Amino acid sequence: MAVFTDVRFTSDVTVQALAESVSLLMSSNPKGIMLLCTDEAASWGETFNLWVNKLKVPIFGGVFPGLIVNSRFEPKGILAVGLANDIHVSVIENISNISPHSVNVSLTSSSVHSVVIMADALSRQIDGYLQQVLHSISDDCCVFGGGAGTLASHPQPCLFSPKGMHQDAMLLVEMTTEWDLAVGHGWEVLAGPYLANKVDDNRIVELNFESADKLYQRVVEEHSSLLFDEHDFFDIAKTFPFGLARLDDTVLIRDPIKVDEKGLICAGDIPENTMLYIMRGDAQKLISAASGAVRNTLVNMISTQHMGDCILFDCVSRQLFLRDEFTRELQQIHAELGQHHRLVGGLVLGEIALDESGILSLHNKTAVTALARVNAEERVR
């Protein structure tokens, strides 16, 4: 039994094109719709709100810098995916200003097997809200998702729900579908570790009691031929992310996205007194890590279950780093899954995944592939 009832893609990013795609999608009798759109959709506003109010099934999704359809990268378009199983969509508003501890994020049903989370990537306190979600789920619940928004990096509506478009918000999508996750990044340590002795949420103020931006610039310039005075900051930083050391000996990647007078701003929280590495990337190792994670997950899937359709949330900064090689990453991931399996997704601004150690994290520069479980008896129906 397929997890997706139908998949519709159009390169025309208008509410009219959306309405036409969803009208065709409805003939497959979906119980919910996942909607992924590129930058142009951020301006839909009230036109989208009026349209979605008439929709008969719950919808969720967001605006992203690019879309993934099987092994293709689509820089512009609308991707509407019909879902065969029940979903419930909740919206948490104003997450930058309301303490996560004051918000009830309890799930609505005990039959929930997975939660898809989408958040405005420019919001603060995303990690705090993720920990609240973690406290409300069962041990066998799968959690994954990504950050929505555009590369323009200015606040605007970027999330879709049955209530309309949202900004500075988080979507919690409860599903009865079961998923297995494949998470891989492939980045390697260049230098460090350095003590993040002074931080402010997602801003690193000091490393080893030295101005963070000065230490970062000095180390990167020592290990490369690049000079920050001659390039835009992110043009260099996309190749040299931070690696946050974790207790299970893994490294969580953090993207430094810009520098201001107070320090280095990253795409995700940095806990104070954390040890940080400066990382570097090799295209083939990044691609192998993403596709290898899928291969390992397939090997570990229970023998009485089979893989159904798949969702891929891949970091936009991987695409910016890999450039023409990014298509090869998609091709290798899809090849591991098998060409007859459908793969949909988007380029996200931060990837969300609950790992086997029970840690729910916002990742950067990482590929998160969700593989739907289909029981053997359902597969032959």
N, C-alpha and C positions, 0 to 999 in steps of 0.2 A: 504494500500500500504506500503510495507516494505521500510525502509530507507536504509538498506543494501541489495544489490543485491545478495551477497554471502559472506561467511566468510571462509577463508582457513588458517589452522594452520599446521605448520610442525616443528618438533624439530631439523631439520637439518639447521644450520645457515650458509648457503653458498649462493653465488649469483646464482649458478645453481639451488639450491632448491627454491630460490626466483623466478627465471624465470619460473620454472615448476608450482609453486603455482599461479602466476599471469596469466600464460597461461590458466589454468583451470578457474580462476576467470573471465577472459575476455568473456567466453561463456555466462555469466549472463548480458553482455552489461552494465558495470558500466560507469558512467560519470566521475568518479574519484576514486582514491584508497588511503586509509589510510594504511600506512605500519608501524608496530611496531615491533622492533627486539630487541633481547638481546645483551649483551656486545660484542660477537664475531663479530657482524656486523660493529663495529667501525673500523675494519681493511680492509674493502672492498675496499675503495679508488677508484682508477681509473677503476677497474673492474666493480663496480656499475655504475660509471659515463658513461661508454661505453654502458652498458645495458639500462639505463634509457633513454638515448638519442633516442632509438628506440621505446620507449613506445608511444602508440597512445592517451593515456588519462593522465590528470594531476595526479601527485602523491605527497603525503606529509607524513611526519612521523619522527620517530626518534629512537635512541638507548636508551633502558631503562633497569634497573636492573631486571625486571621481567614482565611477561605478564598475562593478565586476560582473560579467555575464559569461559563465563557463570559463574559458581561457582568454577572454577578451577584456581589455581595459577600455572603458568608455569615458572620455573626458566630459561629455555632455549628454544629459538625457534624464529619463524617468524610468525607474524599474519598479513595477508593481508585481508583487508575489502573493498569490492566493494560498492561504494556509488551511490544511485539511482538518486540523484539530482545534479545539476551543482555546481562546485566549482571553485574558482580562487585562485591560490597560489602565494603569494609575499614573497620575501626574503629580509631581511634587514641584511647587512653584517657588521662585525667589530663593534658591538654595545658597546663593552667595551671602545672604543676609540673615537667614534663619538658622539657628543652631541645629545640626543633625540630631542632637539629643532631645530636642523638643518636638520632633516630628514622629508620628506613628507610621512605620513602614511595614506593619504586619501584613502577611499574605492573606488573600481572601478565601483560600481553599486548601484543604489538606491533600488534595489530589494533584497539586502543582509539582511537576518534575523538573521544571527549569524556569529561569527568569532571564529575560533579555533586558539589558539596561542600556538606555541611550541618554546622554547628558550633553548639555551645552558645554562645549569644550572650553569656553572662556569663563565659565563659572568657577568660583572658589568653593572650597569645602567638598569637592567631589569625593575625595578619599574618605572623609568623615561620614558621608552618606552611604558609601559602599560598606563601611563597617557596620552601620545600622542594619543594612540589608542582610549582611552575613549573620547577624544575631537572630534574624527572624526566619531563617530557612532551615529545612531539615538537612541532616548530614549527607543525604544522597541527592540533593538538589544541585543541578548544574546552573552556573551563572556566567554569562558572557555578554559582550556588547561593545560599544564604542562611543567616542566623543564626536558630536556633530558640530558643523560650522563651515566656514570658508577660509581660504588662505588670506583673505583680506584682513582678518583678525580684528574686526570691529563688531561691537555688539549688535545683533539683529536676530529676529526669529529664525530658528533652525530646527525645531522639533514639531512633529505632527502627532496629533491624537484625535479621538472622536470629538474633542472640544474645540479643535482648531489648531492654530500655530502657537508655539511657545518659545520664550527666550529666558535664559537663566533658570532652567528647569531640568528635571530628570524624569524620564519615563521608566516605569517598571512594568514589564510585560510578562504576566504569568502564563505559562504554557503547560499543557499536559504532555507535550512531546518530550521525549528523552533524547539527550545529546551527549556525545563524547567530544572532548576538546583536544585539539592539537595546537600547541603553543611553541613557537620557535623564533629566535631572532638572529643568532649567528655573529653578534658583535664580540670583539675580543679586547682584552685589556691592553691599553697603550702605556698608561702611567698611573701611579698612585699605590695605595689609597691615600686620600686626603680627608681630614676631619672637617665635616660641615658644622663648625662650631657656632655659627650664627646664621639662622634662616628665618624667613617670614613666609610661612605657608609654601608657596611655589617659587619663592625668591631665595637664592643663595647669596647671603651678604658677605660671609667670610669663609674661607677654606684655610685650614691650618693657621688661623688667626691673622690671615692676610686677606686683603680685598679679593673677593672671589673672581671678579672679571680680570684682574691683573694676573693672578696665578694661572687661570685658564688660558689667557692669551699667551703668556710666556711659555707654558708647557707645549701648547699646540704649535707655536712657531718654532720651538726647539726640535720638534719631531716631524716637521713638514717644511715645504718651501713656500707656504702661504703666509701672507702678512695681513693682519686685520685692517691696517691703514689703507690697503689697496682693494679690499673686498667688502661687500655687505656682510654683516655679522653672520646671518643665517646661512649664507653661501658656504662659509667655512664650517660653522657649527653643525650642519647636517651630517658632516663626515666624522665628527668627534663628539658623540653624545657622552653623557655621564652614565656610569653603572653604579647602582645602589646595592651595596653588599647586604645579603639577607642571611638569616640564621641557618637556612637549609643549604648554604653554599652556592645558591644561584645568584644571578645578578639581574636586577630590575633596571631596565633602560629608562633614562630620563633625557628628554630632548631640551637643550638650552635653545630657546627660540628668540630671545632678544636680551639686550643689556640696557639698563637705565642707570640713573645716578645712584641708585640704592643697591644694585647688584645684578646677578644673572637670573633672569626669569625663565622657569622651566615649564613644560607641559605636564604638570602633576606635582603633588606635594613632595617636599623633601623633609623628612623628620630631622629635628635638631640632634646633633652629635652622631649622625650617621657617617659611615665611612664611604666615600665616593671614589670611584675610579674614573679616569678619562679613557674612553674606548675608541676603537677604530674599526673600520669595516672593510671587508673584501667581498666583492660582488658574488663570487661563486660560493663563498661560505655562508652568506646571507641566504641565498637561494636554496642551498643544500639543507640549511637549518629549518626553513619553512616547509619544504617538501618532505624532509626526513621526519619531522614531527608528525605529519599526516601518516607516513608509513608506519611509524611506531604505534600510533593510536589504532590503526587498522589491525595490526598484529595482536594488540591487547584486547580487542573487542570480544565479548563473550561469544562462544561458539553457537549458542542458540539464537543469536541476534545477527542481523545484517544491517549494512549501511543503507540509508535512504538518501534523500536530498541533503545538500550541504550549504552552509553560510560561511563566508569568509570576510572577516574584518581585518584589513591589512593597512598598516600605517602609511599615511600619505608621504611621510618623509622617507620611507623606504623607496617609494616610487621616484621621489625627487633625487635620491641618491643613486638608484639603479638605472634610472633613465630608460634607455632602449632595452636594457636587460630585464626590466620589470615584467615585460611580456613573457620572458622565459621563466620567471618565477611562477606566474599564473599557469603557464603550460605544464610545468613540472608538478605543481600541486594537483591540477586537474588530471594529469596522467596517473598519479598515485591513486586518486579516487576512482578512476575508470571513466572513459569518455561517455558512457551511457548514464552517468550520474549527473544531475543538474547541480551547478555551483553558482550561487549568486552572492553579492555582497557589495561593499563599498570601501573606499579609502577613507579612513577615519583619523581623527585628531586625538589619539590616545585609545588604546585597546583595553577592554575590561575582560578579565578571566579569573575564575576560581580554580586554583591548581590542586593537585592531588594532596598537598600538605594542608589544605584547608585555608589557604591564604587568598583573599580576594583583593586583587590589585588593579590599579590603573597602570598599564604598560605604555611605553613609547617604542617606536621603531621595531615593532613586533608583528608577526602574523598570527592571528587566532582563527583557526578553522573549526567550525562546529559540524560534527557528523551526526545526522539523525539516526537513532536506533529504530530498526524495524524488526519485530519478531518474525521468526521463520514462518509461522502460520499465517501472519498478515501478508507476508511477501508473495505468497502463492495465490492470494485471492484475486 
